[in-house]
Amino acid sequence: MNLISKIILILLILLAFGSLLAYKVAPTRSQVFLDKIIGREPEPEPIVYQEELTIRIPEGSSNKEVAKVLAASGLFSEEDFLKAQKNYPSEGFDFLVDRPAGTDLEGYLYPDTYRFFASSTPEEVITVMLKNFDKKLTPDLRAEIIAQGKTISEIVIMASLIEKEAPIFYAQKDNTDAKIVSGIFWRRLENNQALQSCASLAYILGVNKPQYSLADTQTPSPFNTYLNRGLTPSPIANPGYLALEAAIYPTTTNYNYFLTPVDSKKMIYSATYEEHLINKNKYLPN
């Protein structure tokens, strides 16, 4: 028996012995080579199961509310998430470029139903949510924003206010009222009027009221749209698609005022301030 035959015989003996043992580690190159020689299929890579969690983030959630939902699912702590979204780099997402300096990701953590690995880190979850926002803000929507001479930041801020002001029925894909409110708000900005958004007061005070007092409207804050003209410095919530759409495509009407009666989602509109006062006395508690 020559040397080559001996080597082949030794290899075959080793291979036969190895076949009696289950691979405990990934096959080596020599093992793969021998498998090919004798036509044996290599053992498949083991499937590692990773637990997944289904998590629903409601439209209009604040970052703190998002953190609570994620923490309740057992992913990580509220504190870790809020810290991560505050320090998350903007690189890689062009829609974050015109975001006001020093602001966090409020407004851009797209509300939706997600499936996350139970081992996900805050940064991984944030990346998924931002990619979703990037996908939902389609090229057509971005082109329309540019055509109107607005920025993505302005649209997101307006959408966050609309989301908290107007009833939006996502199941029915109905944002009729949101578009009307959008038209009223954009016109107020064009006329250099204060937005006077109750949603901004709710954001400042941390409480929703059917009607805010005069003292409430005088609360010192850059987010107080009764005291300050223009949009709020940054978004007050994370708007859904229908709110973003309403901010981009407002409905033009002759209305200048609106309110929502207590325990109702039917909005009441008025063209004049006098009509608005009558509606307030009729539909809102004194």
MIKE-71052 format. One line per field, with one value per residue: x, y, z of N, C-alpha, C in turn; residue in one letter; residue number from 1. Coordinates in nm, 2 decimals. Example, Ala and Ser with C-alpha at 12.3 -4.5 7.8 and 13.67 -1.06 7.14 Angstrom:
REM residues 2
n_east: 1.32  1.28
n_north: -0.57  -0.22
n_up: 0.78  0.71
ca_east: 1.23  1.37
ca_north: -0.45  -0.11
ca_up: 0.78  0.71
c_east: 1.32  1.29
c_north: -0.33  0.00
c_up: 0.78  0.79
resn: A  S
resi: 1  2
This chain:
REM residues 286
n_east: 0.09  0.07  0.19  -0.01  -0.24  -0.25  -0.29  -0.54  -0.69  -0.66  -0.79  -1.04  -1.10  -1.09  -1.30  -1.52  -1.52  -1.58  -1.83  -1.99  -2.02  -2.20  -2.18  -2.06  -1.97  -1.93  -1.87  -1.54  -1.31  -1.18  -1.36  -1.58  -1.47  -1.43  -1.69  -1.78  -1.63  -1.72  -1.98  -2.17  -2.43  -2.38  -2.44  -2.71  -2.70  -2.77  -3.09  -3.16  -3.38  -3.55  -3.72  -4.01  -4.18  -4.49  -4.58  -4.78  -4.79  -4.96  -5.11  -5.02  -4.88  -4.66  -4.31  -4.24  -4.47  -4.44  -4.21  -4.30  -4.48  -4.30  -4.14  -4.32  -4.36  -4.14  -3.90  -3.69  -3.58  -3.77  -3.62  -3.37  -3.46  -3.55  -3.32  -3.16  -3.30  -3.27  -3.00  -2.96  -2.80  -2.83  -2.74  -2.78  -3.06  -3.23  -3.45  -3.43  -3.26  -3.33  -3.43  -3.49  -3.20  -3.08  -3.30  -3.50  -3.61  -3.89  -4.19  -4.09  -4.08  -4.23  -4.57  -4.71  -4.78  -4.56  -4.31  -4.07  -3.76  -3.72  -3.48  -3.40  -3.23  -3.26  -3.16  -3.18  -3.46  -3.54  -3.42  -3.56  -3.82  -3.76  -3.69  -3.93  -4.08  -3.94  -4.01  -4.29  -4.31  -4.34  -4.17  -4.34  -4.49  -4.28  -4.20  -4.42  -4.42  -4.18  -4.26  -4.45  -4.30  -4.23  -4.08  -3.98  -3.96  -4.14  -4.38  -4.40  -4.42  -4.66  -4.84  -4.82  -4.96  -5.21  -5.28  -5.34  -5.54  -5.76  -6.02  -5.93  -5.99  -5.85  -5.90  -6.10  -5.97  -6.01  -5.96  -6.09  -6.18  -5.93  -5.80  -5.94  -5.89  -5.62  -5.62  -5.72  -5.52  -5.29  -5.36  -5.39  -5.12  -5.02  -5.14  -5.01  -5.12  -5.17  -5.16  -5.31  -5.36  -5.51  -5.40  -5.13  -5.13  -5.22  -5.00  -4.80  -4.91  -4.96  -5.21  -5.54  -5.80  -6.15  -6.20  -5.97  -5.85  -5.82  -5.59  -5.44  -5.38  -5.19  -4.96  -4.62  -4.41  -4.22  -4.37  -4.62  -4.88  -5.06  -4.94  -4.72  -4.64  -4.65  -4.53  -4.49  -4.17  -4.08  -4.21  -4.50  -4.59  -4.60  -4.70  -4.94  -4.98  -5.22  -5.24  -5.01  -5.06  -5.28  -5.16  -5.00  -5.18  -5.40  -5.75  -5.93  -6.14  -6.41  -6.39  -6.28  -6.26  -6.28  -6.42  -6.44  -6.71  -6.78  -6.73  -6.76  -6.68  -6.74  -6.67  -6.72  -6.76  -6.69  -6.72  -6.69  -6.58  -6.78  -6.97  -6.82  -6.80  -7.07  -7.10  -6.92  -7.04  -7.26  -7.17  -6.96  -6.85  -6.90
n_north: -0.12  0.21  0.54  0.74  0.60  0.50  0.74  0.82  0.60  0.64  0.88  0.81  0.63  0.80  0.96  0.78  0.72  0.98  1.01  0.88  1.05  1.33  1.65  1.90  2.14  2.40  2.27  2.19  2.31  2.09  1.88  1.96  1.93  1.66  1.57  1.65  1.48  1.22  1.25  1.32  1.49  1.79  1.86  2.06  2.41  2.48  2.59  2.88  2.97  3.27  3.47  3.66  3.97  4.12  4.45  4.73  5.06  5.34  5.59  5.93  5.91  6.02  6.05  5.96  5.81  5.61  5.49  5.38  5.18  5.01  4.94  4.81  4.58  4.43  4.47  4.66  4.92  5.22  5.45  5.38  5.37  5.63  5.78  5.67  5.75  6.02  6.06  5.95  5.92  6.13  6.07  5.90  5.92  6.12  6.28  6.38  6.59  6.86  6.90  7.08  7.20  7.03  6.89  6.60  6.27  6.30  6.29  6.15  5.88  5.64  5.56  5.24  4.89  4.66  4.39  4.28  4.14  3.98  4.03  4.27  4.59  4.93  5.10  4.94  4.91  5.18  5.23  5.07  5.19  5.44  5.38  5.29  5.53  5.66  5.51  5.55  5.82  5.90  5.94  6.10  6.25  6.39  6.54  6.71  6.85  7.00  7.15  7.31  7.48  7.42  7.26  6.93  6.91  7.12  7.02  6.78  6.88  7.03  6.82  6.67  6.84  6.85  6.58  6.56  6.74  6.70  6.46  6.16  5.88  5.60  5.34  5.36  5.51  5.78  6.12  6.36  6.58  6.64  6.74  6.97  7.12  7.15  7.32  7.55  7.60  7.64  7.87  8.06  8.08  8.19  8.44  8.55  8.50  8.38  8.03  7.92  7.66  7.41  7.17  7.22  7.33  7.12  6.96  7.11  7.14  6.88  6.76  6.68  6.89  6.98  7.25  7.51  7.73  8.10  8.15  7.92  7.95  8.14  8.03  8.02  7.92  7.80  7.64  7.72  7.80  8.00  8.22  8.25  8.31  8.12  7.79  7.52  7.47  7.21  6.88  6.77  6.52  6.18  6.16  5.98  5.83  5.95  6.19  6.32  6.33  6.50  6.73  6.79  6.81  7.02  7.11  7.37  7.60  7.83  7.84  7.96  7.89  7.62  7.36  7.08  6.91  6.80  6.46  6.38  6.32  6.47  6.75  7.10  7.38  7.72  8.04  8.30  8.49  8.55  8.35  8.14  8.19  8.15  7.88  7.78  7.84  7.68  7.41  7.35  7.30  7.55
n_up: 0.00  -0.10  0.00  -0.04  -0.05  0.21  0.35  0.27  0.36  0.64  0.67  0.60  0.81  1.03  0.96  0.97  1.24  1.34  1.24  1.42  1.63  1.74  1.59  1.80  1.77  1.52  1.20  1.08  0.82  0.71  0.78  0.63  0.38  0.36  0.38  0.14  -0.03  0.02  -0.04  0.16  0.33  0.50  0.85  0.93  1.03  1.37  1.47  1.64  1.88  1.93  2.16  2.08  2.11  2.08  2.04  2.09  2.00  2.06  1.85  1.89  2.12  2.38  2.42  2.68  2.73  2.54  2.64  2.88  2.79  2.65  2.86  3.03  2.89  2.94  2.82  2.87  3.10  3.16  3.20  3.07  2.80  2.75  2.79  2.58  2.35  2.37  2.33  2.08  1.77  1.48  1.23  0.92  0.90  0.71  0.75  1.00  1.00  0.99  1.24  1.54  1.72  2.00  2.07  2.15  2.03  2.01  1.83  1.62  1.66  1.53  1.57  1.60  1.55  1.66  1.63  1.84  1.92  2.24  2.35  2.26  2.24  2.37  2.17  1.94  1.92  1.88  1.64  1.46  1.48  1.38  1.12  1.03  1.04  0.84  0.62  0.61  0.56  0.26  -0.06  -0.22  -0.03  0.09  -0.13  -0.16  0.08  0.04  -0.19  -0.08  0.06  0.32  0.61  0.71  0.98  1.07  0.97  1.12  1.38  1.36  1.30  1.54  1.71  1.59  1.61  1.88  1.91  1.74  1.67  1.54  1.34  1.31  1.25  1.06  0.88  0.88  0.87  0.87  1.03  1.14  0.92  0.87  1.11  1.07  0.85  0.98  1.17  1.01  0.87  1.08  1.15  0.91  0.93  1.13  1.38  1.72  1.78  1.98  2.10  2.27  2.32  2.35  2.60  2.76  2.73  2.86  3.12  3.19  3.21  3.08  3.01  2.98  2.94  2.96  3.21  3.24  3.38  3.33  3.06  3.08  3.16  3.20  2.94  2.67  2.51  2.52  2.34  2.35  2.46  2.30  1.96  1.66  1.59  1.83  2.00  1.95  1.86  2.03  2.07  1.93  1.62  1.42  1.09  0.97  1.09  1.01  0.74  0.74  0.83  0.61  0.40  0.43  0.49  0.34  0.48  0.59  0.85  1.17  1.43  1.67  1.87  2.11  2.23  2.57  2.65  2.39  2.04  1.84  1.65  1.69  1.49  1.41  1.25  1.33  1.62  1.79  1.74  1.83  2.11  2.18  2.12  2.31  2.55  2.52  2.48  2.65  2.99  3.25
ca_east: 0.00  0.15  0.17  -0.13  -0.35  -0.25  -0.34  -0.68  -0.74  -0.66  -0.89  -1.17  -1.12  -1.13  -1.44  -1.61  -1.53  -1.64  -1.98  -2.05  -2.03  -2.27  -2.10  -2.10  -1.93  -1.94  -1.78  -1.41  -1.30  -1.15  -1.48  -1.67  -1.41  -1.45  -1.83  -1.80  -1.57  -1.81  -2.12  -2.25  -2.48  -2.34  -2.55  -2.76  -2.68  -2.88  -3.18  -3.16  -3.51  -3.55  -3.85  -4.05  -4.28  -4.58  -4.61  -4.86  -4.76  -5.08  -5.09  -5.02  -4.81  -4.54  -4.19  -4.26  -4.57  -4.37  -4.11  -4.38  -4.53  -4.19  -4.09  -4.42  -4.34  -4.02  -3.78  -3.59  -3.64  -3.81  -3.50  -3.28  -3.51  -3.55  -3.18  -3.11  -3.36  -3.22  -2.86  -2.95  -2.74  -2.92  -2.68  -2.85  -3.20  -3.23  -3.57  -3.39  -3.16  -3.38  -3.48  -3.42  -3.09  -3.10  -3.43  -3.49  -3.68  -4.03  -4.24  -4.03  -4.09  -4.36  -4.66  -4.75  -4.77  -4.42  -4.26  -3.93  -3.70  -3.72  -3.34  -3.37  -3.18  -3.33  -3.11  -3.24  -3.60  -3.55  -3.38  -3.68  -3.92  -3.72  -3.70  -4.08  -4.12  -3.87  -4.09  -4.42  -4.30  -4.30  -4.12  -4.45  -4.52  -4.17  -4.20  -4.53  -4.37  -4.09  -4.34  -4.52  -4.20  -4.22  -3.98  -4.03  -3.98  -4.26  -4.49  -4.41  -4.47  -4.80  -4.91  -4.83  -5.06  -5.34  -5.31  -5.39  -5.65  -5.87  -6.05  -5.88  -6.04  -5.75  -5.96  -6.18  -5.89  -6.09  -5.90  -6.17  -6.17  -5.79  -5.76  -6.01  -5.81  -5.49  -5.64  -5.74  -5.40  -5.20  -5.41  -5.35  -4.98  -5.00  -5.19  -4.94  -5.20  -5.13  -5.23  -5.40  -5.39  -5.53  -5.31  -5.01  -5.15  -5.22  -4.86  -4.73  -4.96  -4.97  -5.35  -5.63  -5.92  -6.25  -6.18  -5.87  -5.88  -5.73  -5.46  -5.37  -5.33  -5.08  -4.85  -4.49  -4.35  -4.21  -4.47  -4.76  -4.92  -5.15  -4.85  -4.62  -4.69  -4.58  -4.54  -4.41  -4.03  -4.06  -4.33  -4.55  -4.63  -4.56  -4.82  -4.95  -4.99  -5.33  -5.21  -4.91  -5.13  -5.36  -5.07  -4.95  -5.29  -5.51  -5.87  -5.95  -6.28  -6.42  -6.39  -6.17  -6.25  -6.34  -6.41  -6.50  -6.80  -6.74  -6.78  -6.80  -6.58  -6.79  -6.62  -6.81  -6.68  -6.75  -6.65  -6.66  -6.55  -6.91  -7.03  -6.74  -6.84  -7.20  -7.08  -6.85  -7.15  -7.36  -7.11  -6.85  -6.89  -6.86
ca_north: 0.00  0.33  0.65  0.81  0.51  0.50  0.86  0.81  0.51  0.70  0.98  0.74  0.57  0.91  1.01  0.69  0.74  1.11  1.00  0.83  1.15  1.45  1.77  1.99  2.28  2.42  2.18  2.25  2.30  1.95  1.80  1.99  1.87  1.51  1.55  1.66  1.36  1.10  1.29  1.33  1.62  1.84  1.88  2.20  2.49  2.48  2.71  2.94  3.04  3.40  3.51  3.78  4.04  4.21  4.57  4.83  5.20  5.42  5.72  6.04  5.88  6.09  5.96  5.90  5.70  5.50  5.42  5.30  5.07  4.92  4.88  4.71  4.45  4.37  4.49  4.74  5.02  5.35  5.54  5.34  5.41  5.78  5.82  5.63  5.83  6.15  6.06  5.87  6.00  6.17  6.02  5.79  5.95  6.26  6.36  6.44  6.69  7.00  6.89  7.18  7.15  7.00  6.82  6.45  6.21  6.32  6.32  6.07  5.74  5.62  5.47  5.12  4.76  4.61  4.27  4.30  4.03  4.01  4.07  4.40  4.70  5.05  5.15  4.86  4.94  5.31  5.22  5.01  5.29  5.55  5.32  5.29  5.67  5.69  5.44  5.61  5.95  5.86  6.05  6.20  6.34  6.48  6.64  6.80  6.94  7.10  7.23  7.41  7.57  7.39  7.16  6.81  6.94  7.20  6.93  6.69  6.96  7.06  6.69  6.64  6.93  6.81  6.45  6.58  6.84  6.66  6.32  6.08  5.75  5.53  5.21  5.39  5.59  5.91  6.23  6.47  6.69  6.68  6.83  7.11  7.18  7.18  7.44  7.66  7.63  7.70  8.01  8.14  8.11  8.29  8.57  8.59  8.48  8.27  7.91  7.89  7.52  7.35  7.05  7.27  7.35  6.98  6.91  7.18  7.11  6.74  6.72  6.72  6.96  7.02  7.39  7.56  7.86  8.21  8.13  7.81  8.01  8.23  7.95  8.05  7.81  7.82  7.55  7.78  7.86  8.12  8.33  8.26  8.29  8.02  7.65  7.49  7.45  7.07  6.81  6.74  6.38  6.11  6.15  5.87  5.87  6.03  6.33  6.37  6.36  6.62  6.85  6.82  6.84  7.08  7.15  7.51  7.64  7.96  7.83  8.01  7.84  7.49  7.30  6.95  6.90  6.70  6.32  6.37  6.34  6.56  6.88  7.21  7.48  7.85  8.13  8.42  8.47  8.56  8.22  8.05  8.21  8.09  7.74  7.75  7.84  7.57  7.27  7.33  7.34  7.68
ca_up: 0.00  -0.11  0.10  -0.06  -0.01  0.36  0.40  0.24  0.46  0.77  0.67  0.60  0.95  1.12  0.92  1.02  1.38  1.36  1.22  1.54  1.72  1.69  1.60  1.90  1.73  1.38  1.13  1.03  0.68  0.67  0.78  0.51  0.26  0.36  0.35  -0.01  -0.09  0.02  -0.07  0.28  0.35  0.63  0.94  0.92  1.15  1.47  1.48  1.78  1.90  2.01  2.20  2.03  2.18  2.00  2.12  2.02  2.04  2.01  1.79  1.98  2.25  2.40  2.44  2.81  2.72  2.47  2.73  2.97  2.71  2.63  2.99  3.08  2.81  3.00  2.73  2.94  3.18  3.10  3.20  2.96  2.67  2.74  2.77  2.45  2.24  2.38  2.28  1.96  1.66  1.37  1.11  0.86  0.88  0.66  0.80  1.13  0.97  1.02  1.37  1.62  1.79  2.14  2.09  2.14  1.91  2.02  1.71  1.51  1.70  1.47  1.64  1.52  1.61  1.63  1.69  1.88  2.00  2.38  2.39  2.19  2.32  2.34  2.04  1.83  1.91  1.82  1.49  1.39  1.48  1.29  0.98  1.00  1.00  0.71  0.52  0.60  0.50  0.13  -0.15  -0.27  0.08  0.11  -0.24  -0.13  0.18  -0.02  -0.28  0.01  0.13  0.46  0.64  0.77  1.13  1.08  0.95  1.24  1.50  1.34  1.31  1.68  1.77  1.53  1.67  2.02  1.91  1.66  1.67  1.42  1.35  1.24  1.20  0.95  0.80  0.87  0.94  0.81  1.13  1.15  0.80  0.89  1.21  1.01  0.78  1.07  1.23  0.91  0.84  1.19  1.14  0.80  0.97  1.25  1.51  1.81  1.75  2.09  2.10  2.41  2.33  2.41  2.75  2.82  2.73  2.96  3.26  3.21  3.23  2.98  3.07  2.88  2.92  3.04  3.27  3.20  3.45  3.26  2.94  3.11  3.22  3.13  2.88  2.52  2.44  2.54  2.21  2.38  2.49  2.20  1.83  1.59  1.63  1.95  1.97  1.90  1.87  2.17  2.07  1.81  1.54  1.32  0.95  0.93  1.14  0.92  0.61  0.76  0.84  0.48  0.31  0.51  0.42  0.35  0.51  0.64  1.00  1.24  1.57  1.69  2.01  2.11  2.35  2.67  2.62  2.25  1.95  1.73  1.67  1.66  1.42  1.40  1.16  1.40  1.76  1.86  1.73  1.91  2.24  2.19  2.13  2.43  2.66  2.49  2.48  2.75  3.13  3.29
c_east: 0.09  0.11  0.03  -0.25  -0.36  -0.32  -0.49  -0.75  -0.76  -0.77  -1.03  -1.21  -1.16  -1.27  -1.54  -1.63  -1.60  -1.79  -2.05  -2.08  -2.11  -2.18  -2.15  -2.06  -1.95  -1.84  -1.65  -1.41  -1.27  -1.27  -1.57  -1.61  -1.44  -1.60  -1.85  -1.74  -1.66  -1.95  -2.22  -2.30  -2.43  -2.46  -2.58  -2.72  -2.79  -2.96  -3.20  -3.29  -3.49  -3.69  -3.88  -4.17  -4.36  -4.62  -4.68  -4.83  -4.87  -5.04  -5.11  -4.95  -4.69  -4.43  -4.20  -4.36  -4.51  -4.28  -4.19  -4.43  -4.42  -4.14  -4.19  -4.41  -4.22  -3.89  -3.66  -3.66  -3.68  -3.69  -3.40  -3.33  -3.50  -3.41  -3.13  -3.17  -3.31  -3.08  -2.85  -2.90  -2.83  -2.87  -2.76  -3.00  -3.21  -3.34  -3.54  -3.30  -3.21  -3.45  -3.41  -3.31  -3.13  -3.23  -3.41  -3.57  -3.83  -4.08  -4.20  -4.04  -4.23  -4.44  -4.72  -4.75  -4.64  -4.40  -4.11  -3.88  -3.69  -3.58  -3.30  -3.32  -3.26  -3.29  -3.17  -3.38  -3.62  -3.52  -3.50  -3.79  -3.89  -3.73  -3.84  -4.12  -4.06  -3.95  -4.22  -4.42  -4.25  -4.24  -4.22  -4.48  -4.40  -4.16  -4.30  -4.49  -4.27  -4.16  -4.41  -4.43  -4.19  -4.11  -4.05  -4.06  -4.11  -4.39  -4.51  -4.47  -4.62  -4.89  -4.92  -4.94  -5.20  -5.38  -5.38  -5.51  -5.78  -5.90  -6.01  -5.92  -5.95  -5.81  -6.04  -6.10  -5.95  -6.02  -5.96  -6.15  -6.02  -5.75  -5.82  -5.93  -5.68  -5.51  -5.65  -5.60  -5.30  -5.23  -5.38  -5.20  -4.95  -5.04  -5.12  -5.02  -5.14  -5.21  -5.34  -5.45  -5.40  -5.44  -5.18  -5.02  -5.15  -5.08  -4.78  -4.78  -4.97  -5.11  -5.44  -5.76  -6.02  -6.24  -6.07  -5.90  -5.78  -5.59  -5.38  -5.31  -5.21  -4.96  -4.72  -4.43  -4.33  -4.30  -4.61  -4.79  -5.03  -5.06  -4.75  -4.68  -4.60  -4.60  -4.46  -4.27  -4.00  -4.19  -4.37  -4.60  -4.57  -4.68  -4.82  -4.97  -5.10  -5.31  -5.11  -4.97  -5.21  -5.28  -5.02  -5.06  -5.41  -5.64  -5.90  -6.10  -6.28  -6.42  -6.26  -6.15  -6.32  -6.34  -6.47  -6.58  -6.75  -6.81  -6.83  -6.68  -6.62  -6.75  -6.72  -6.73  -6.76  -6.66  -6.61  -6.64  -6.68  -6.98  -6.95  -6.78  -6.98  -7.19  -7.01  -6.95  -7.24  -7.30  -7.01  -6.90  -6.83  -6.75
c_north: 0.12  0.43  0.71  0.73  0.50  0.62  0.87  0.72  0.57  0.80  0.92  0.68  0.68  0.96  0.92  0.70  0.87  1.10  0.95  0.93  1.27  1.57  1.86  2.13  2.29  2.33  2.26  2.24  2.16  1.86  1.83  1.93  1.73  1.48  1.55  1.54  1.24  1.13  1.30  1.47  1.67  1.87  2.03  2.28  2.49  2.60  2.75  3.01  3.16  3.44  3.64  3.84  4.13  4.33  4.67  4.97  5.28  5.55  5.83  6.02  5.97  6.00  5.89  5.79  5.58  5.42  5.34  5.17  4.96  4.86  4.78  4.58  4.37  4.38  4.55  4.85  5.15  5.44  5.51  5.38  5.56  5.83  5.79  5.72  5.97  6.16  5.99  5.97  6.02  6.11  5.90  5.82  6.10  6.34  6.42  6.56  6.83  7.00  7.00  7.12  7.13  6.93  6.67  6.40  6.22  6.36  6.22  5.92  5.69  5.52  5.36  5.00  4.69  4.47  4.29  4.17  4.07  4.06  4.21  4.51  4.82  5.11  5.08  4.89  5.08  5.31  5.17  5.11  5.40  5.50  5.32  5.43  5.70  5.63  5.51  5.75  5.94  5.98  6.15  6.30  6.44  6.59  6.75  6.90  7.05  7.20  7.34  7.51  7.54  7.29  7.04  6.84  7.02  7.11  6.83  6.76  6.99  6.93  6.65  6.72  6.88  6.67  6.46  6.67  6.77  6.51  6.26  5.94  5.66  5.40  5.24  5.48  5.73  6.02  6.36  6.59  6.73  6.77  6.97  7.19  7.23  7.31  7.56  7.70  7.70  7.85  8.10  8.17  8.21  8.43  8.62  8.59  8.37  8.15  7.88  7.75  7.46  7.23  7.10  7.29  7.22  6.93  6.98  7.14  6.96  6.68  6.77  6.78  6.99  7.17  7.44  7.71  7.97  8.19  8.02  7.87  8.10  8.16  7.97  7.92  7.84  7.74  7.61  7.86  7.97  8.24  8.35  8.23  8.18  7.88  7.63  7.46  7.31  7.00  6.78  6.59  6.31  6.09  6.03  5.93  5.97  6.18  6.39  6.41  6.48  6.74  6.89  6.86  6.89  7.11  7.29  7.53  7.78  7.96  7.90  7.96  7.70  7.45  7.16  6.94  6.79  6.57  6.31  6.38  6.41  6.70  6.99  7.33  7.61  7.94  8.25  8.39  8.47  8.42  8.12  8.06  8.14  7.94  7.69  7.74  7.72  7.43  7.25  7.37  7.48  7.67
c_up: 0.00  -0.01  0.09  -0.02  0.14  0.41  0.38  0.34  0.60  0.78  0.68  0.74  1.04  1.09  0.98  1.17  1.41  1.34  1.33  1.65  1.66  1.69  1.71  1.87  1.58  1.31  1.08  0.88  0.63  0.68  0.67  0.39  0.25  0.33  0.20  -0.08  -0.10  -0.01  0.04  0.30  0.49  0.72  0.93  1.05  1.24  1.46  1.62  1.79  1.98  2.03  2.14  2.10  2.08  2.09  2.04  2.08  1.98  1.95  1.89  2.11  2.26  2.42  2.58  2.81  2.65  2.56  2.83  2.91  2.70  2.76  3.05  3.01  2.86  2.92  2.81  3.02  3.11  3.09  3.09  2.83  2.65  2.72  2.63  2.34  2.25  2.32  2.14  1.85  1.55  1.24  1.05  0.83  0.84  0.71  0.94  1.12  1.02  1.16  1.46  1.71  1.94  2.17  2.08  2.02  1.92  1.88  1.60  1.54  1.65  1.54  1.55  1.60  1.57  1.69  1.71  1.94  2.15  2.43  2.33  2.29  2.29  2.20  1.92  1.81  1.84  1.68  1.41  1.38  1.38  1.14  0.94  0.96  0.87  0.60  0.50  0.54  0.35  0.05  -0.20  -0.15  0.10  0.00  -0.22  -0.02  0.13  -0.11  -0.20  0.08  0.28  0.48  0.71  0.92  1.15  1.07  1.07  1.36  1.48  1.35  1.45  1.75  1.72  1.59  1.80  2.02  1.85  1.67  1.53  1.44  1.26  1.18  1.07  0.85  0.78  0.95  0.89  0.91  1.14  1.04  0.82  1.00  1.16  0.93  0.86  1.13  1.13  0.88  0.96  1.19  1.02  0.84  1.10  1.38  1.59  1.78  1.86  2.10  2.24  2.43  2.38  2.56  2.82  2.83  2.84  3.10  3.29  3.25  3.12  3.05  2.96  2.84  3.01  3.09  3.21  3.26  3.38  3.13  2.96  3.17  3.14  3.07  2.73  2.44  2.45  2.42  2.23  2.40  2.38  2.06  1.76  1.65  1.76  1.91  1.91  1.91  2.01  2.18  1.94  1.73  1.45  1.18  0.91  0.98  1.05  0.79  0.63  0.77  0.70  0.38  0.39  0.42  0.45  0.37  0.55  0.79  1.05  1.38  1.57  1.84  2.00  2.24  2.44  2.64  2.48  2.16  1.82  1.75  1.62  1.61  1.42  1.32  1.24  1.55  1.84  1.86  1.82  2.06  2.27  2.21  2.26  2.55  2.64  2.52  2.59  2.89  3.17  3.40
resn: M  N  L  I  S  K  I  I  L  I  L  L  I  L  L  A  F  G  S  L  L  A  Y  K  V  A  P  T  R  S  Q  V  F  L  D  K  I  I  G  R  E  P  E  P  E  P  I  V  Y  Q  E  E  L  T  I  R  I  P  E  G  S  S  N  K  E  V  A  K  V  L  A  A  S  G  L  F  S  E  E  D  F  L  K  A  Q  K  N  Y  P  S  E  G  F  D  F  L  V  D  R  P  A  G  T  D  L  E  G  Y  L  Y  P  D  T  Y  R  F  F  A  S  S  T  P  E  E  V  I  T  V  M  L  K  N  F  D  K  K  L  T  P  D  L  R  A  E  I  I  A  Q  G  K  T  I  S  E  I  V  I  M  A  S  L  I  E  K  E  A  P  I  F  Y  A  Q  K  D  N  T  D  A  K  I  V  S  G  I  F  W  R  R  L  E  N  N  Q  A  L  Q  S  C  A  S  L  A  Y  I  L  G  V  N  K  P  Q  Y  S  L  A  D  T  Q  T  P  S  P  F  N  T  Y  L  N  R  G  L  T  P  S  P  I  A  N  P  G  Y  L  A  L  E  A  A  I  Y  P  T  T  T  N  Y  N  Y  F  L  T  P  V  D  S  K  K  M  I  Y  S  A  T  Y  E  E  H  L  I  N  K  N  K  Y  L  P  N
resi: 1  2  3  4  5  6  7  8  9  10  11  12  13  14  15  16  17  18  19  20  21  22  23  24  25  26  27  28  29  30  31  32  33  34  35  36  37  38  39  40  41  42  43  44  45  46  47  48  49  50  51  52  53  54  55  56  57  58  59  60  61  62  63  64  65  66  67  68  69  70  71  72  73  74  75  76  77  78  79  80  81  82  83  84  85  86  87  88  89  90  91  92  93  94  95  96  97  98  99  100  101  102  103  104  105  106  107  108  109  110  111  112  113  114  115  116  117  118  119  120  121  122  123  124  125  126  127  128  129  130  131  132  133  134  135  136  137  138  139  140  141  142  143  144  145  146  147  148  149  150  151  152  153  154  155  156  157  158  159  160  161  162  163  164  165  166  167  168  169  170  171  172  173  174  175  176  177  178  179  180  181  182  183  184  185  186  187  188  189  190  191  192  193  194  195  196  197  198  199  200  201  202  203  204  205  206  207  208  209  210  211  212  213  214  215  216  217  218  219  220  221  222  223  224  225  226  227  228  229  230  231  232  233  234  235  236  237  238  239  240  241  242  243  244  245  246  247  248  249  250  251  252  253  254  255  256  257  258  259  260  261  262  263  264  265  266  267  268  269  270  271  272  273  274  275  276  277  278  279  280  281  282  283  284  285  286
